Amino acid sequence: MFKKFLLDTSGNFAIMFSVCATALVMSVAAAIDISGMYKQRSDLQYLTDAAALAAASLRTDNTGEIQKAAKAAVEANNTTGERIDVDVTIKNEIIQVTATKSYSTMLMGVIGKDELPVSASTKAPIPEENPVNIALVLDSTGSMAGSNMDALKSASKHLLDIFSEADPGLIQAGVVPYNKWVNVGMVNRNRSWMDVPDDESYVDNRCYMTKDLVDSTLCYDEDYTRTCRNDSGEYDCSGTRRVCPAEAYGPEYEVCRDYNITVTWNGCVTSREDPFQFEPAYNGKKFEGVMNVSCGTEILDLTPNLTEVSTHIDSLVASGNTYIPAGLVWGWRMLEPSEPFGGLTNSEAKRKRALVLMTDGSNTVYNDVNSNHADAVRPEETDKANDYTKQLCKNIKDAGIDVYTVAYQLGTGDTTTQTMIQECASAPDFFFPADNAEDLEEAFEKIAESLFEIRILD
């Protein structure tokens, strides 16, 4: 009878189902709770990342200040209000922030696991304050007038405010405003690397043929259609003009008169011919001054006096059309140890060199066959200016200079310029599109932080 009982398997399915069902329920419970723990660990990771960056941004090795900043960052970003234990340590100039909390299980309580610890940790190095030379190559063309120029000044000075937190003399900054030309400054007129004719005034007697309008009743108004172009792109400049036929005029006669001619230099320079326009150094090839033109605010060479730089930025004025290569090549020259500027600190091994290019428009000027900056009216002339821009960007990066670029209010219409400015940057995260004043200030802030190398360690 006992043997018969052992051979009876009619109840095995129920037993096996019970065992399997229990295991299945426990597996589902574990999966749900593991998913919840992963979500909370991800939230903690965000908190520790923010805390480590906040502590590192102090640029100090003071343990008390670092711990205070890290814990304050966790508290500020802890939107749930749950208790989080924060541990902050500093070892070998590395800040480590560890956050721990208890996760209340949803289903694993059935096996006696009501709470489980969850933690996350982030490391960030205290940034080493290596010296930096930075050239701010800033668009000062006519389209930057008004609120746009105000936004640029504010963003640039915000960058300088961040730099001012560094040790005195650690940061040297210069400014290269550009439009159709660059103004190298009247003080450089007699430098060995400049070629500027003497100013002069004289009387020129000129004769020309003219006609007098004798019957204005024959004149009439005529509408015309025209598309014009400036550094912001094409725009409609249609209008109405007064037209007078030939019969409305009297006979032609000659008029001669004296003209008082004044020729002066206001600090503007044109490009050198190929291949010298792609090179930063003087090397015996002089830079030619352009007479009787205005090109805005002059260059400010590298200086550790950031207050002076800020004041100079306040003096920027908006005028003229856009030739990006002019700004690029003079920004490069500012960051080289050779003439024309000869900044000897540019040759220091540990000193970083950076160029920030900001523009709000496309090239509307090109370098013609006589090395004059002429307005680009044909597509091939704009293409030539863009090719020069790309070549200079490559040369500057090849020279070991970090290039940051900011495209301001280019939008989606001008994809050619947007792509060109993006590819000019040394790295994808060195390019910043900015649609408004807030974006522009954020871009300059990120550039300043990047130069200080505040980062999270993998």
C-alpha positions in Angstrom: 0.0 0.0 0.0 2.8 2.4 0.9 4.5 1.6 -2.5 1.2 2.4 -4.2 1.1 5.7 -2.5 4.6 6.6 -3.7 3.7 5.7 -7.2 0.6 8.0 -7.2 1.6 11.3 -9.1 -1.8 12.7 -9.5 -1.1 15.7 -7.2 2.3 16.7 -8.5 1.1 19.4 -10.9 -0.6 21.3 -8.1 2.6 21.2 -6.1 4.8 22.2 -9.0 2.4 25.0 -10.0 2.5 26.4 -6.4 6.3 26.4 -6.3 6.6 27.9 -9.8 4.0 30.5 -9.1 5.7 31.6 -5.9 9.0 31.9 -7.8 7.3 33.9 -10.6 5.7 36.3 -8.2 9.1 36.9 -6.4 10.8 37.4 -9.8 8.2 40.0 -10.9 8.5 41.7 -7.5 12.2 41.8 -7.8 12.0 43.2 -11.4 9.6 46.0 -10.3 11.8 47.0 -7.4 15.0 46.8 -9.4 13.5 49.1 -12.0 12.4 51.5 -9.2 15.9 51.4 -7.7 17.5 52.1 -11.1 15.3 55.2 -11.5 16.2 56.5 -8.1 19.9 55.8 -8.7 19.6 57.8 -11.9 18.1 60.7 -10.0 20.9 60.5 -7.4 23.4 60.5 -10.2 22.0 63.8 -11.5 22.4 65.2 -8.0 26.0 64.1 -7.5 26.9 65.4 -11.0 25.5 68.8 -10.3 27.1 68.8 -6.8 30.6 67.8 -8.1 30.5 70.5 -10.8 29.3 73.1 -8.3 32.1 72.3 -5.9 34.8 72.2 -8.7 33.6 75.6 -10.0 34.9 77.2 -6.8 38.4 76.5 -8.0 39.6 76.0 -4.4 41.0 73.2 -2.3 39.4 74.4 0.9 37.6 71.3 2.2 35.0 73.2 4.1 34.0 75.4 1.2 33.9 72.4 -1.2 31.7 70.3 1.2 29.3 73.3 1.8 28.9 73.9 -2.0 28.3 70.2 -2.8 25.7 69.7 -0.1 24.0 73.0 -1.0 23.8 71.8 -4.6 22.2 68.5 -3.6 19.7 70.2 -1.4 18.8 72.8 -4.1 18.2 70.0 -6.7 16.4 67.6 -4.4 12.9 68.3 -5.5 11.4 65.3 -3.6 12.5 66.5 -0.2 13.5 62.9 0.7 16.4 62.4 3.1 19.7 62.0 1.2 23.0 61.5 3.0 25.9 63.3 1.2 29.6 62.5 1.6 32.2 64.7 0.1 35.9 63.8 0.0 38.9 65.4 -1.6 42.0 63.3 -2.6 44.8 64.2 -5.0 42.9 67.3 -6.2 39.9 65.1 -7.0 36.5 65.9 -5.5 34.2 62.9 -5.0 30.5 63.4 -4.1 28.5 60.3 -2.9 24.8 60.5 -2.2 22.9 57.6 -0.5 19.2 57.2 0.3 16.9 54.3 1.3 14.5 52.9 -1.4 11.2 51.7 0.0 10.5 48.5 -1.8 7.1 47.9 -3.4 6.8 44.1 -3.5 10.0 42.7 -2.1 8.7 43.2 1.4 7.1 39.8 1.1 10.6 38.3 1.5 11.6 40.7 4.3 13.2 43.5 2.2 11.3 46.6 3.1 14.1 49.0 2.3 17.2 48.8 0.2 20.1 51.3 0.0 20.7 53.2 -3.3 23.7 55.4 -4.0 25.5 57.3 -6.7 28.9 58.9 -6.9 30.6 61.5 -9.1 34.2 62.6 -9.3 35.4 66.0 -10.6 39.0 67.4 -10.6 39.7 70.8 -9.1 40.4 72.7 -12.3 44.0 73.6 -12.8 44.2 77.3 -13.6 46.6 77.3 -16.5 47.1 80.7 -18.1 44.9 81.6 -21.1 45.2 84.2 -23.9 41.9 84.8 -25.6 41.0 86.9 -28.7 37.4 88.0 -28.9 36.7 88.4 -32.6 33.4 90.2 -32.6 31.0 91.1 -35.4 30.5 94.9 -35.5 28.6 95.2 -38.7 25.5 97.3 -39.4 23.1 94.5 -38.6 24.4 94.4 -35.0 23.1 97.9 -34.3 20.7 98.5 -31.4 19.6 95.6 -29.2 21.9 93.2 -30.9 25.0 95.1 -30.0 23.7 95.6 -26.5 23.3 91.8 -26.2 26.9 91.2 -27.5 28.4 93.7 -25.1 26.5 92.1 -22.2 27.5 88.5 -23.1 31.1 89.5 -23.6 31.4 91.2 -20.3 29.7 88.3 -18.6 32.5 86.1 -19.9 35.0 88.6 -18.5 33.3 88.5 -15.1 33.8 84.8 -15.0 37.5 85.3 -16.0 37.9 87.9 -13.2 37.5 85.1 -10.6 40.9 83.7 -11.7 44.2 84.7 -10.2 45.3 88.2 -11.5 47.3 87.9 -14.7 46.2 84.4 -15.4 43.9 85.5 -18.2 44.9 87.9 -21.0 42.1 89.0 -23.3 42.1 91.1 -26.5 39.3 92.4 -28.8 39.1 92.3 -32.6 36.0 94.1 -33.8 35.5 93.5 -37.5 33.2 94.6 -40.4 34.4 95.1 -43.9 37.9 95.8 -42.5 39.7 95.7 -39.2 40.9 98.9 -37.4 44.5 98.1 -36.2 44.7 101.5 -34.4 46.2 104.8 -35.3 49.1 104.2 -32.8 50.4 101.5 -35.2 50.7 103.8 -38.2 54.5 104.1 -38.2 55.2 100.5 -37.2 57.7 98.6 -39.4 55.0 96.2 -40.5 52.6 98.9 -41.7 52.5 100.7 -45.1 50.4 103.8 -44.9 50.6 106.8 -47.2 50.8 110.3 -45.7 47.6 112.2 -45.1 47.2 115.1 -47.5 44.9 117.9 -48.4 44.8 119.6 -51.8 42.5 121.4 -54.3 41.5 119.5 -57.4 39.9 121.4 -60.3 37.5 119.2 -62.0 35.3 119.7 -65.1 32.2 117.8 -66.2 29.3 118.1 -68.6 25.8 118.8 -67.4 22.3 119.8 -68.5 19.7 122.0 -66.7 16.1 120.7 -66.2 14.0 123.2 -68.2 10.5 121.6 -68.2 9.6 119.6 -65.1 6.1 119.0 -66.3 7.5 116.3 -68.5 8.8 114.3 -65.5 6.8 111.5 -63.9 7.1 109.0 -61.0 8.0 105.4 -61.8 7.8 102.3 -59.6 10.7 99.9 -59.7 11.4 96.5 -58.2 14.8 95.7 -56.7 16.3 93.1 -54.3 19.2 94.4 -52.2 21.7 92.6 -50.0 23.5 93.4 -46.8 25.3 91.4 -44.1 22.0 90.0 -42.9 21.0 88.7 -46.3 18.7 89.8 -49.1 15.8 92.2 -48.6 13.3 94.1 -50.7 14.4 97.6 -51.6 11.8 98.4 -54.2 10.5 102.0 -54.4 9.5 105.0 -56.6 11.8 107.2 -58.6 11.4 110.4 -60.5 12.1 110.1 -64.2 12.6 113.0 -66.6 13.0 112.3 -70.4 15.7 113.8 -72.5 13.5 116.5 -73.9 12.9 117.9 -70.4 16.6 119.1 -70.3 18.3 122.0 -72.1 21.6 121.9 -74.0 24.7 120.3 -72.5 27.5 122.6 -71.2 30.7 122.2 -69.3 31.1 123.2 -65.6 34.5 123.4 -63.9 35.0 123.9 -60.1 37.5 123.4 -57.4 37.1 120.6 -54.9 38.9 120.5 -51.5 40.3 116.9 -51.3 41.4 115.4 -47.9 43.0 112.0 -47.7 43.3 110.5 -44.2 44.0 107.2 -42.6 41.6 106.1 -39.9 43.3 102.8 -38.8 41.8 100.5 -41.4 43.8 97.8 -43.2 43.1 95.6 -46.2 44.2 92.0 -46.8 47.6 91.0 -48.2 47.6 89.1 -51.5 47.7 85.3 -51.7 49.3 83.5 -49.9 50.2 86.1 -47.3 46.6 86.7 -46.3 46.5 83.2 -44.9 49.5 83.8 -42.7 49.7 85.6 -39.3 53.3 86.8 -39.2 54.7 90.0 -40.7 57.8 88.3 -42.2 58.7 91.4 -44.2 55.4 91.6 -46.0 53.7 94.8 -44.9 50.0 95.4 -44.2 48.5 98.2 -46.3 46.4 101.0 -44.8 43.1 101.9 -46.5 42.6 105.6 -46.9 39.4 107.6 -46.4 37.3 104.7 -45.0 35.9 104.1 -41.5 36.0 100.7 -39.9 34.7 101.1 -36.4 36.4 100.5 -33.1 40.1 99.7 -33.2 41.7 96.5 -32.0 42.6 96.1 -28.3 45.7 93.9 -28.0 46.0 91.3 -25.3 46.0 92.7 -21.8 45.6 91.2 -18.2 43.5 94.3 -17.3 40.1 92.8 -17.8 38.4 96.1 -16.7 40.1 97.8 -19.7 38.8 95.0 -22.0 35.3 95.5 -20.6 35.5 99.3 -21.2 36.7 98.7 -24.7 33.8 96.4 -25.5 31.5 99.1 -24.3 32.9 101.4 -27.0 32.0 99.0 -29.9 29.8 100.6 -32.7 27.9 98.8 -35.4 28.5 99.8 -39.1 29.4 98.3 -42.5 29.2 94.9 -44.1 30.7 91.6 -43.2 34.1 90.1 -44.1 34.7 87.3 -41.6 38.3 86.5 -42.8 39.4 90.0 -41.7 38.4 89.3 -38.1 39.8 85.8 -38.1 43.3 86.6 -39.4 43.8 89.5 -37.0 42.5 87.5 -34.1 45.1 84.9 -35.1 47.8 87.5 -35.3 47.0 88.6 -31.8 47.6 85.1 -30.5 51.0 84.6 -32.2 54.4 85.5 -30.6 55.7 87.1 -33.8 55.0 90.6 -35.3 52.7 92.4 -35.9 51.7 92.2 -32.2 54.5 90.0 -30.9 52.8 88.8 -27.7 55.6 86.8 -26.1 53.3 85.0 -23.7 51.8 83.3 -26.7 54.9 81.1 -26.8 54.6 79.9 -23.2 54.2 76.1 -23.1 51.4 75.9 -20.6 49.5 78.9 -21.8 46.3 78.1 -23.7 45.4 80.1 -26.8 41.8 80.5 -27.7 39.9 82.5 -30.3 36.1 83.2 -30.1 34.5 84.1 -33.4 31.0 85.7 -33.2 29.0 86.6 -36.3 25.4 87.4 -37.0 25.5 87.2 -40.8 27.1 85.8 -44.0 30.1 87.2 -45.9 28.9 90.1 -48.0 32.5 91.3 -48.9 35.3 89.5 -50.8 38.9 90.1 -51.5 39.2 91.1 -55.1 42.2 90.7 -57.5 43.7 93.9 -56.2 43.4 92.8 -52.6 40.7 95.3 -51.9 37.7 94.4 -49.9 34.8 94.9 -52.3 31.1 94.2 -51.8 30.1 90.8 -53.0 27.3 91.1 -55.6 27.7 87.7 -57.4 27.4 84.2 -55.8 31.0 83.4 -56.9 32.3 86.4 -54.9 30.5 85.2 -51.8 31.8 81.7 -52.4 35.4 83.1 -52.6 34.9 84.8 -49.2 33.6 81.6 -47.7 36.5 79.6 -49.0 38.9 82.1 -47.4 37.0 81.8 -44.2 37.3 78.0 -44.2 41.0 78.1 -45.0 41.7 80.5 -42.2 39.7 78.4 -39.7 41.8 75.4 -40.7 45.1 77.2 -40.4 44.3 78.7 -37.0 43.3 75.3 -35.6 46.4 73.7 -37.1 48.4 76.3 -35.2 47.2 74.8 -31.9 44.6 77.5 -31.2 41.2 76.5 -29.8 38.5 78.0 -31.9 35.0 78.7 -30.4 32.3 79.9 -32.7 29.0 81.6 -32.0 26.3 82.0 -34.7 23.9 84.7 -33.6 20.4 84.8 -35.1 21.4 83.0 -38.3 18.3 80.9 -37.9 17.6 78.0 -40.4 17.6 80.1 -43.6 21.3 80.6 -44.1 22.5 77.0 -43.8 25.7 77.7 -45.8 27.0 80.2 -43.2 25.6 78.2 -40.3 27.5 75.1 -41.5 30.7 77.1 -42.2 30.7 78.6 -38.7 29.9 75.3 -37.1 32.8 73.5 -38.9 35.2 76.4 -38.0 35.0 75.4 -34.3 37.7 73.1 -33.0 35.1 70.6 -31.7 31.3 70.1 -32.0 30.8 71.4 -28.5 32.8 74.5 -29.3 30.0 75.7 -31.6 27.1 77.7 -30.1 24.0 78.7 -32.1 22.2 81.6 -30.3 18.8 82.9 -31.3 18.4 85.7 -28.7 20.3 87.7 -26.0 19.8 84.9 -23.4 21.3 82.3 -25.7 24.2 84.6 -26.5 25.1 85.1 -22.8 24.8 81.4 -22.1 27.1 80.6 -25.0 29.8 83.0 -23.7 29.4 81.6 -20.2 29.9 78.0 -21.5 33.0 79.2 -23.4 34.5 80.6 -20.2 33.7 77.5 -18.2 35.2 75.3 -21.0 38.5 77.3 -20.8 38.6 76.6 -17.1 38.1 72.8 -17.8 35.5 72.1 -15.2 34.5 68.5 -16.0 33.2 65.2 -14.6 35.6 62.2 -14.6 34.3 59.1 -16.3 
